[in-house]
C-alpha cells in the first residue's frame, strides 16, 4: 500500500507511548511471493519441475493454481486447518519510509513435515533447498538431509538476522552448497565466530551474490569463479532477485552444466525480475531468454543453454 503523505507528520514524539494512528492509502497491490514460491516459479518457467515443500493455509488455493500452471508440483504441501498462509504487509509513504508486518501463520507448522515420504513419492532429489522458514522446520529438514544423504542447499537468508550462532552453524554445516548475498556472508561469520575459511571448510561450495557486480563461487577444492551480472539491466524493483538467481543457478546444475554456466543462467533470470515490479511478474520465451544470455555472455554459453530451456 502507498500513503501519499509522510508518516512523520502523524507522529508526536513525546506521545509515542499512546500511539494510535491510521493512514488513508490510495492503492493496494497484492503480489505472490515468498522465497520458496519465487524459487519454484523460476525453476518452473525454465522447464524444470520443482517440488514445493512447505506449510500453507486453506487460503492458498489460488496461489497453488498459479504455481501449478507454471510447472510447480504442489502435491506435497502441508495445509493448516487453522492458520492462514504467511504474508508480509507493508505501507510506504512519499519519502519511502515503511511500516510493515510479517505474519508467519501456517509457516510455523513446517516443522511437522518429514521429507522421506515425499522422496518416496517423487524420487531422489537432485537438491533439497532449505530456505528461510520456521526455524524448527529448517533444523529438522537440514538434519534429515544429513541423516538420509540428500544433497542439500543451505539458503538461510532472512533468518540470519534473527538466528543466533548455534542455529546458523547447524543450518549450514555440511551443506553441499551455501548461497548468500555478500552482507549475509559477513553476518554468518560474525554470529558463528567462523572465519571465511572456516565457512568454506564446512560446505561444498559457497555461492555469494554481489548485486550489480554479479556472483562469486568459492570452495576449498574449487578454483575461484567470478561471473559478472547480465548486461543492459534496467532496474525497477529488487524484490525476489536473489530467489530468481537461485532458480536459474539450480536449474542449470540440474541440466548438468558447469558452475560458471549455472551462474550465468542465474544472473539472466535475476535480470528479468529486477526489471519488473513483483517477484513473479516476469515472462519470456525460450528464444528471448537464450538471446539475452547470448548478449551478456556470448555464443558458446547461449548455444549450450539453448538445448535445455523450454
N, C-alpha and C positions, 0 to 999 in steps of 0.2 A: 504494500500500500504506500501511497505517497501523500504527504501532508505539505501543502503549498507554503505554509508559514515556517516559523522556527520554533522548535521545542523550547528553546531557552526563553522565549517571550512569555511562556506559560509557567515558568518555574520561579518560585520565590525562595532564594537560598536559605533564609532563616526559618522557612516553614516546611522544609522537606520532610520533617517527621510527621507532617499531616497531609502528605501529598495525596491529591485526588484530582486527576486531570483527564480530559478526553480531547481527542483531536478529530476534526471532520476531514476525512480523506476524500480525494476526488477520483481515485481509481483503485481498482483491485485486480491483481493478476495472480492467478493460481497456476503454478507450474509443477510438473512432475520432477522429482529429484531423488536425493538420497544416493550415497556413494554406490551401494550395491545395484540400485536401479540404473544409475548412469553408466556404470561399467558394463553391466549386462546389455543395456541398449546398444552401446558402442560395439560390443562383440557381435550382437545380432545383426546390425546393419552392415558389418563386414562379412557376413555369411557364416559366422560361427554360431553354434547352437549352445549357448551357455545355460547352465542350470542355476537358477537363482535360489538361494537358501537364506531364509530369514523369517522374522515374525511380523505379521501384519494384523490389522483389524478387519472386520467384516465390511468396512468401507473401501476395501482395496479392489473391488470388482472392476471398476472402470480402468484403473491403472493396470491391473492384470491383463485385461483385454488389449490394451495398448502395447504392452511388452510382448505378449504372445504374437501379436500381428507383426512384430519386428524380430521374431525368431528366438525369443527368450523362453526357455522351459520353466514354467511356474508351478509344476505339479507337486513340488515338494516344499512349498511354503507353509509354515505354521500359521494358522488363522486363530487369533484370540477371540473367544466368545464374549469378552467383557471390555476390552480396550480398543481404542481407535489406533489407526496406523500413526506412527511417529510423524511429526510435522514441525516445520520451522516457520514462524510467523513474524514478519518484520514490517516496520513502518519507517520510511526515510523522510526527512524534511528537506527544505530547499537548500540547506547547507551540507547535505549528505550525512548529517548526524542520523543515527539509527537507534530505535528502540525495538528489541527483538525478544522472542521467547522460543524455547525449544521444548516440545512435548515428546518424551520418549515413548509413552504409551505401550503398545504391544511389543516394542523392541525389547523390553525387559524380559520377555518370555523366550528370547533367542537361546537362553541357557538351557532350555528344555529340549533342544534339537540335537539328535545324535546323527552323525554323518554316515555311519556304516550302512543303515538301511537304505539311504539314498544311493550310496555307491553300489549296493547290491542291485538296485533297480536300474541304474543308468550306466554302470560300468566304471572301471578305474578312472579317476580324474587325471587329466594332464596336469592341472594345477588346481589347488584349493586356495583361493584368495581370501584371506581373513582381514576384512576391512573394519573401520570403526563401527562398533556395535555395543550392545550391552557388555560391559567388561567381563562379567562372569561367563557370558556366552563366548566371548573371544578367547578366554583362557581355556574353556572346555574344548573348543574346536582346535586350538593350537595343540593342546596336549593329545587330543585324539589323532591328529595328523602325525605327531611324533610316534605315538604308540603303534599306529597301523601302517606307517611308512608312506603316507600320502605326501606327495610333493606339494609344499605349501609356500605361499607368498605372504609375507608379513607387511601389512599396509595399515598401521595403527592411526595415522593421520590425526584427525581432531581429538582423539582420545589421549594423545600425548600431552595435551595441555592440562588434562585432569588426572592422568595416571601418575602414580609415584614410580620411583626407580625399580622397585621389586616387580610391579606389574609389567613395566616396559621390558625389563630383562626377560621375563617369562614369555612375552609375546614375540620377541624377535630371535631369541637364542635357538639356533638350529634351523632357521628358515632357509629355504633354498634361494629365495630372492627377498630382499628388503627394499621396499620402494618408499621414498620420502621426497619432500622438497628440501632445499638447502637449509632453510630455517629449522625444519623438523629434525634434520640430522644433527644439528647442534643441540636441540632440546634433548635428544636421546643421550648424547654424550654427557650433558650436564646432569641429567636426572639419574642416569645409571652409574655415573662415575667411570665409564669406559672411555678410552681414547678412540679416535677414528680407527686406529689399527686394531684395537680390541674388538670393535664392532665388526670390522671386515673379517676377523678371525672366527667369528661366531655365525656368519652367514655365508651362503654360497656366493651370492652376488649382491652388491649394493648398487641400486639404481637411484640416482639423485636428479630430480628435475630442477632446472635452473631458470624457469620462466622464459623470457625472451632470449636467453643465452643457450637454450637447448637442454641437453641432458648429459650426465656423466655416469659411466658404468665402471665399477671397480671391483676388485676381489683379490684375495690372497694369491690365487693361481691364475688371475686374469689380467692381461695387459690392459692398461687404462684405455677406455674408449670414450671419446667426446664427439657428440653429434650436435650440430647447430640446429636451431629452430627452422621450421619451414619458412620459405621466402614469401615476401609480399603479403604479410598478415595485417589486416586492418582490425585492431582490437576494439570490441564493443563492450563486452561484459565477461569477467573471468570465471564465473561460477561453473564448476564442472570440468574445467580444462584439464586438471590433473587426472580426473576419472577417465576422460577420453584418452589421454596418453596411455594409461594403464590398459585400457581396452585394446588399443592398437598394438601396443607392445606385446601383450599376451596372445593376441590373435596371430601375430607373425611368428612368435615362438611355437605356437600350436601348429603352424604350417611347416615348421621345421627350418625356418630361416635363421640366419646368424644374428648375433646380438646387435650389431650396427644397423642391419636392415630393420630389425624389430623396432629399434629406437626411432628410425626414420618414419616408419608407419605410424608409430605413436604420435610423433610430432605433427604429422599431416592431419591426423584425426583431431588432435588438440586444436589445430588452427581453425577447423570448421566450427568448433564450439566457441572459441573466443570471439568469433565474428558474428555470433548470434546472441540474443537475449534468452537465457534459459539453457539448461544443460542437455536437453533432448529435442531441441527445435531445429536442428540442422538436418540437411538431406543432401544427397549427391548420387550420381550414377557411378557404376564401377569405372566407366571411362573417364569421368571427371576426376575421380579420386586418383587414378593412375596418372592422369595428365598433371595434376598438381604435384604429385610425388616426383614426376619427371622434371618439372620446372625447378624443384628445390634440390634434388639430389642426382639428377642425371638419368641417362637412358638405361644403364645397366640395372640399377635398383628398380626402376619402373618396370622394366621387362620381367624382372624376377618376381615382383609382387603381382603383376597383371594376371598371372595364371591362377591366383588364389582368390582375388577379390571377386565377389559375386553378389 
